[in-house]
Amino acid sequence: MSMMIDLELPEPRNAQRVVVAMSGGVDSSVVAGLVARAGYDAVGMTLQLYDHGAAVHRSGACCAGQDIHDAKRVADVLDIPHYVLNYEARFREAVIEPFADSYAAGETPIPCVACNQTVKFADLLETAKQLGAAAMVTGHYVRSRSVGGHRAMFRPADGDRDQSYFLYATTQDQLDFLRFPLGDLTKDETRAIARDLDLAIADKQDSQDICFVPQGRYSDIVERLRPGAAEPGDIVHIDGQVLGRHAGVIHYTIGQRKGLGISSEAPLYVVGLDSERAKVLVGPREALLEHRIALRDFNWIGAPLDSLGAGGLLVWARVRSTRPPVPAQLFWSDEGVHVILHDGEMGVAPGQACVLYADDTPDAQVLGGGTITAKSAASGHADAA
């Protein structure tokens, strides 16, 4: 089974060095096995990104403790060289610190996007090129193939494992150098290949939380890194009525209904967060509906566009990793980028990503995307994807 997958790597195989990003999980371990068994000069690289208490021995974290040991064990079984690169300082600077700042400002950043954009697909990729690698291979569930002389990104065969939402910020140069062998496989097929390769991690559980937040409590790390971020304030209805007090906006999420600590005859939801005024804004469910969203840090990997025209470009937009793409119009000008959602979406949250696709098919091409910006001081964050 492991020899039937087209890795789309250059020939001759024995003369081509290929760097494999190994996190210690099943997916990247299988990718390493596929590359090694295909006859390439495979080199495994694992990043040590953080090291704190619970993460050191916690399985399913990634880039720390036990998972580094698992990556090394896999490399030993495959008989390929394996290196651990200490990127802790870079990871803190490029991912953890901006995460804390953004969250404290009432947003919900997606650290996995920032990590892929900076540490993995920039720093590690550059290291791979310095080693003379012809490509870098990862275990992400997306597809890529050549379109018009460059590689384009597409959604994977396994929709439940689709990671395209987290990879929209990949640049064209990076995409041309990267390969994603698991894009045509399901997770069950990946595990079957791991068993075929005699890898002990074949049944290892997947990571669930943000890697540097082992218990999934984002507010804990924000309070530790940004003392004073949890400033108490008022819980205010959109009609202006003060309904109660809170212990800090970092403890709330856009769309949240339970645990608000207030009483009301009708269900109320968090519809906005004003970190500057320490205000949590609540309202009825319909107040969560958004039709227009502005984007910053926009990245485009679709076909070159000279002009979108007055009517914009028809795209399919995804505002959460757990939601399907919905029809929208993209408008792109010197004044910025914004997206009009045809039917609106509930609970659109600043700090999250809006990822754009060419259509709504299971294997749609990824066109790019950006970070959703706050439309006012009273907007805020939603649950992290």
C-alpha positions as CSV (number, residue, x, y, z in Angstrom):
1,M,0.0,0.0,0.0
2,S,2.8,2.4,0.9
3,M,4.3,2.2,-2.6
4,M,1.2,3.1,-4.6
5,I,1.0,6.8,-3.7
6,D,2.4,9.3,-6.2
7,L,4.6,11.7,-4.1
8,E,5.1,14.0,-7.1
9,L,8.7,14.4,-6.3
10,P,11.6,14.8,-8.8
11,E,13.7,12.0,-10.2
12,P,16.1,10.3,-9.9
13,R,14.9,9.3,-6.4
14,N,18.2,8.3,-4.9
15,A,19.7,11.7,-5.8
16,Q,16.9,13.8,-4.4
17,R,17.0,14.9,-0.8
18,V,13.5,15.4,0.7
19,V,13.0,16.9,4.2
20,V,10.1,15.6,6.1
21,A,8.5,17.7,8.9
22,M,8.0,15.1,11.7
23,S,5.8,16.1,14.6
24,G,5.8,12.6,16.2
25,G,2.2,11.9,15.2
26,V,0.8,9.3,12.9
27,D,0.4,11.5,9.8
28,S,3.9,12.9,9.6
29,S,5.4,9.5,10.5
30,V,3.6,7.8,7.6
31,V,4.7,10.6,5.3
32,A,8.3,10.0,6.4
33,G,7.8,6.3,5.7
34,L,6.4,6.9,2.2
35,V,9.3,9.1,1.2
36,A,11.9,6.7,2.6
37,R,10.4,3.6,1.1
38,A,10.1,5.3,-2.3
39,G,13.9,5.6,-2.3
40,Y,14.5,9.3,-1.7
41,D,17.2,10.7,0.5
42,A,14.7,11.4,3.4
43,V,15.7,13.6,6.3
44,G,13.4,13.9,9.3
45,M,13.2,17.2,11.1
46,T,11.3,17.9,14.3
47,L,10.8,21.3,15.8
48,Q,11.0,21.8,19.6
49,L,8.7,24.8,20.0
50,Y,7.9,24.9,23.7
51,D,8.6,23.0,26.9
52,H,6.4,23.4,29.9
53,G,5.2,21.1,32.7
54,A,2.2,19.2,31.4
55,A,3.3,19.2,27.8
56,V,6.6,17.4,28.4
57,H,5.1,13.9,28.9
58,R,1.6,14.5,27.4
59,S,1.0,12.4,24.3
60,G,-0.7,14.1,21.3
61,A,0.8,17.5,21.9
62,C,3.3,18.1,19.0
63,C,6.7,19.7,19.0
64,A,7.5,19.0,22.6
65,G,8.4,16.2,25.1
66,Q,7.0,12.7,24.2
67,D,6.2,13.6,20.6
68,I,9.9,14.4,19.9
69,H,10.9,11.0,21.3
70,D,8.2,9.4,19.1
71,A,9.5,11.1,16.0
72,K,13.0,9.9,16.8
73,R,11.8,6.3,17.3
74,V,10.0,6.4,13.9
75,A,13.1,7.7,12.2
76,D,15.1,4.9,13.7
77,V,12.7,2.3,12.4
78,L,12.8,3.9,9.0
79,D,16.6,4.2,9.1
80,I,16.6,7.8,8.2
81,P,18.6,10.7,9.8
82,H,16.6,12.8,12.3
83,Y,17.3,16.2,13.7
84,V,15.6,18.2,16.4
85,L,15.7,22.0,15.9
86,N,15.1,24.2,18.9
87,Y,12.8,27.0,17.7
88,E,11.4,27.9,21.1
89,A,12.5,31.5,21.0
90,R,11.2,32.0,17.5
91,F,7.9,30.2,18.3
92,R,7.3,32.5,21.3
93,E,8.1,35.6,19.3
94,A,6.0,34.6,16.2
95,V,3.1,32.7,17.7
96,I,2.7,32.8,21.4
97,E,3.2,36.5,22.1
98,P,0.9,37.6,19.2
99,F,-1.7,35.1,20.3
100,A,-1.7,36.6,23.8
101,D,-1.9,40.2,22.5
102,S,-4.7,39.3,20.1
103,Y,-6.7,37.4,22.6
104,A,-6.3,40.2,25.2
105,A,-7.6,42.6,22.6
106,G,-10.9,40.7,22.3
107,E,-10.0,38.6,19.3
108,T,-9.5,34.8,18.8
109,P,-6.4,34.3,16.9
110,I,-5.6,30.9,15.3
111,P,-2.0,30.0,16.4
112,C,-1.9,27.0,14.0
113,V,-2.2,29.4,11.1
114,A,0.6,31.7,12.5
115,C,2.8,28.6,13.2
116,N,2.4,27.3,9.6
117,Q,2.9,30.8,8.2
118,T,6.1,31.6,10.1
119,V,7.9,28.8,11.9
120,K,7.0,25.7,9.8
121,F,6.6,27.0,6.2
122,A,9.1,29.8,6.5
123,D,11.9,29.0,8.9
124,L,11.9,25.3,8.6
125,L,11.3,25.4,4.9
126,E,14.3,27.7,4.5
127,T,16.4,25.3,6.5
128,A,15.3,22.5,4.2
129,K,16.4,24.5,1.1
130,Q,19.8,25.2,2.8
131,L,20.3,21.5,3.1
132,G,19.8,21.1,-0.6
133,A,16.4,19.5,-0.4
134,A,14.3,19.3,-3.6
135,A,11.1,19.5,-1.5
136,M,9.6,19.5,2.0
137,V,6.9,17.0,2.8
138,T,4.3,17.3,5.6
139,G,1.4,15.2,7.0
140,H,-1.3,17.8,6.4
141,Y,-4.6,16.7,4.9
142,V,-4.7,18.9,1.8
143,R,-4.1,18.2,-1.8
144,S,-1.8,20.1,-4.2
145,R,-1.1,19.7,-7.9
146,S,0.4,21.6,-10.7
147,V,-1.8,24.2,-12.4
148,G,-0.5,26.6,-15.0
149,G,3.2,26.0,-14.1
150,H,2.7,26.4,-10.3
151,R,1.2,24.2,-7.6
152,A,-2.3,25.0,-6.4
153,M,-3.9,23.9,-3.1
154,F,-7.2,21.9,-2.9
155,R,-9.4,20.4,-0.2
156,P,-8.5,16.7,0.7
157,A,-10.3,13.5,0.1
158,D,-11.1,13.1,3.8
159,G,-13.5,16.1,4.6
160,D,-13.4,15.3,8.3
161,R,-9.6,15.9,8.3
162,D,-9.6,19.0,6.0
163,Q,-6.8,21.3,7.1
164,S,-7.0,23.8,4.3
165,Y,-8.6,26.3,6.6
166,F,-5.3,26.4,8.6
167,L,-3.0,26.6,5.5
168,Y,-4.6,29.5,3.5
169,A,-1.7,31.8,4.4
170,T,0.8,29.5,2.5
171,T,2.5,31.6,-0.2
172,Q,3.0,30.5,-3.8
173,D,6.7,30.0,-3.4
174,Q,6.1,27.9,-0.3
175,L,3.4,25.9,-2.0
176,D,5.7,25.1,-5.0
177,F,8.2,23.6,-2.6
178,L,5.8,21.6,-0.4
179,R,4.2,18.3,-0.9
180,F,1.2,16.8,0.9
181,P,1.1,13.0,0.3
182,L,-1.9,12.3,2.5
183,G,-4.4,14.5,0.6
184,D,-5.9,11.6,-1.2
185,L,-6.2,9.4,1.9
186,T,-8.6,9.0,4.8
187,K,-7.3,8.8,8.3
188,D,-8.1,5.1,8.5
189,E,-6.0,4.5,5.4
190,T,-3.1,6.5,6.9
191,R,-3.2,4.4,10.0
192,A,-3.3,1.2,7.9
193,I,-0.1,2.4,6.1
194,A,1.5,3.0,9.5
195,R,0.8,-0.6,10.5
196,D,2.2,-1.7,7.1
197,L,5.4,0.2,7.9
198,D,5.5,-1.4,11.4
199,L,5.3,2.0,13.1
200,A,4.5,1.7,16.8
201,I,2.5,5.0,16.7
202,A,-0.1,3.6,14.3
203,D,-2.9,4.0,16.8
204,K,-1.6,7.1,18.6
205,Q,-4.3,9.6,19.3
206,D,-4.5,12.9,17.5
207,S,-3.7,16.2,19.2
208,Q,-6.8,18.1,20.2
209,D,-5.8,21.3,22.0
210,I,-3.6,24.2,20.9
211,C,-0.1,22.7,21.5
212,F,1.1,25.3,24.1
213,V,-2.3,25.3,25.9
214,P,-2.4,21.7,27.2
215,Q,-5.7,22.0,29.1
216,G,-7.5,24.1,26.5
217,R,-7.9,27.1,28.8
218,Y,-6.7,30.0,26.6
219,S,-7.4,32.6,29.3
220,D,-4.8,30.9,31.6
221,I,-1.9,31.6,29.3
222,V,-3.2,35.1,28.4
223,E,-3.4,36.0,32.1
224,R,0.1,34.6,32.6
225,L,1.7,36.4,29.7
226,R,-0.4,39.6,29.9
227,P,-1.1,40.3,33.6
228,G,-4.0,42.6,34.0
229,A,-5.7,41.5,30.7
230,A,-8.6,40.1,32.7
231,E,-10.0,43.4,33.8
232,P,-13.5,43.2,35.4
233,G,-16.3,45.1,33.7
234,D,-20.0,45.2,32.8
235,I,-22.1,42.8,30.8
236,V,-24.3,45.0,28.7
237,H,-27.4,44.3,26.5
238,I,-27.3,45.7,23.0
239,D,-30.1,48.0,24.1
240,G,-27.8,49.6,26.7
241,Q,-29.0,47.9,29.8
242,V,-26.3,46.7,32.3
243,L,-27.2,43.1,33.2
244,G,-24.3,42.2,35.4
245,R,-20.5,42.0,35.9
246,H,-17.8,39.9,34.5
247,A,-14.2,39.0,35.5
248,G,-12.6,39.8,32.1
249,V,-13.5,39.7,28.5
250,I,-10.9,37.0,27.9
251,H,-13.3,34.5,29.6
252,Y,-16.0,35.0,27.0
253,T,-16.5,34.0,23.4
254,I,-18.6,35.3,20.5
255,G,-21.7,33.1,20.3
256,Q,-21.4,31.9,23.9
257,R,-24.8,31.3,25.6
258,K,-24.1,29.3,28.8
259,G,-22.1,30.5,31.8
260,L,-22.8,34.2,31.3
261,G,-23.7,34.7,35.0
262,I,-26.8,36.7,34.2
263,S,-30.6,36.0,34.3
264,S,-32.9,36.8,31.4
265,E,-36.3,35.6,30.2
266,A,-35.1,35.2,26.7
267,P,-31.8,33.4,25.6
268,L,-28.9,35.8,25.3
269,Y,-25.6,35.4,23.5
270,V,-22.3,37.1,23.6
271,V,-22.4,39.3,20.4
272,G,-19.4,41.5,21.0
273,L,-16.3,42.1,23.2
274,D,-14.9,45.6,23.9
275,S,-11.5,45.0,25.6
276,E,-10.8,48.8,25.8
277,R,-13.9,49.4,27.9
278,A,-13.9,45.9,29.5
279,K,-17.4,45.4,28.2
280,V,-19.2,42.1,27.2
281,L,-22.0,42.8,24.9
282,V,-25.0,40.4,24.8
283,G,-28.1,40.1,22.7
284,P,-30.5,37.8,21.0
285,R,-29.3,35.1,18.6
286,E,-30.2,37.2,15.5
287,A,-27.7,39.8,16.6
288,L,-24.9,37.3,15.8
289,L,-25.8,37.4,12.0
290,E,-23.1,39.1,9.9
291,H,-23.1,39.8,6.1
292,R,-20.0,41.9,5.6
293,I,-16.6,41.1,6.9
294,A,-13.3,43.0,6.4
295,L,-10.0,41.1,6.2
296,R,-6.4,42.0,7.0
297,D,-3.2,40.2,6.3
298,F,-4.8,38.9,3.1
299,N,-3.1,36.1,1.1
300,W,-4.0,35.1,-2.4
301,I,-2.9,31.9,-4.1
302,G,-5.5,31.6,-6.8
303,A,-5.1,32.7,-10.4
304,P,-3.7,36.2,-10.8
305,L,-6.3,38.9,-10.8
306,D,-5.9,42.3,-12.5
307,S,-9.2,43.6,-11.3
308,L,-12.3,42.2,-9.6
309,G,-14.7,44.7,-11.2
310,A,-17.6,46.4,-9.5
311,G,-19.4,43.2,-8.8
312,G,-16.5,41.5,-7.1
313,L,-15.6,37.9,-7.5
314,L,-17.9,35.0,-6.6
315,V,-16.1,32.8,-4.0
316,W,-17.1,30.4,-1.3
317,A,-16.1,31.6,2.2
318,R,-15.4,29.6,5.3
319,V,-15.4,31.6,8.6
320,R,-14.8,28.7,11.0
321,S,-12.9,25.5,10.5
322,T,-16.0,23.5,11.5
323,R,-18.3,25.2,9.0
324,P,-18.8,24.5,5.3
325,P,-17.9,27.2,2.7
326,V,-20.8,29.5,1.8
327,P,-21.4,31.7,-1.3
328,A,-19.9,35.1,-1.1
329,Q,-18.5,38.0,-3.1
330,L,-14.9,39.1,-2.7
331,F,-14.0,42.8,-3.1
332,W,-10.4,43.8,-3.3
333,S,-9.2,47.4,-3.7
334,D,-6.6,49.9,-2.5
335,E,-8.9,50.5,0.4
336,G,-8.7,46.9,1.6
337,V,-10.3,43.5,1.3
338,H,-13.8,42.6,2.3
339,V,-16.3,39.8,1.7
340,I,-20.0,39.9,1.4
341,L,-21.7,36.7,2.6
342,H,-24.8,36.1,0.5
343,D,-26.9,34.6,3.3
344,G,-24.8,35.8,6.3
345,E,-23.1,33.8,9.0
346,M,-23.7,33.6,12.7
347,G,-21.1,34.6,15.1
348,V,-18.3,35.8,12.8
349,A,-15.4,36.6,15.1
350,P,-12.4,38.9,14.7
351,G,-9.1,37.1,14.8
352,Q,-10.5,34.0,13.1
353,A,-9.8,33.3,9.5
354,C,-12.0,33.8,6.5
355,V,-10.7,31.2,3.9
356,L,-11.9,31.4,0.3
357,Y,-12.5,28.6,-2.1
358,A,-13.2,28.5,-5.9
359,D,-16.5,26.5,-5.4
360,D,-18.3,24.3,-2.8
361,T,-17.2,20.9,-4.1
362,P,-15.4,18.5,-1.8
363,D,-12.1,19.0,-3.7
364,A,-12.4,22.8,-4.2
365,Q,-9.3,24.9,-4.9
366,V,-8.1,27.1,-2.0
367,L,-7.9,30.7,-3.3
368,G,-6.5,32.3,-0.1
369,G,-8.0,34.3,2.8
370,G,-7.3,36.6,5.6
371,T,-7.8,37.5,9.2
372,I,-11.3,38.8,10.1
373,T,-11.0,42.3,11.6
374,A,-13.1,43.9,14.2
375,K,-15.8,46.1,12.7
376,S,-15.9,48.2,15.9
377,A,-14.5,48.4,19.4
378,A,-17.4,46.2,20.5
379,S,-16.6,43.1,18.5
380,G,-14.5,40.2,19.7
381,H,-13.5,36.6,19.8
382,A,-15.1,33.3,19.2
383,D,-14.1,29.8,20.1
384,A,-10.8,28.8,18.7
385,A,-10.9,26.3,15.8
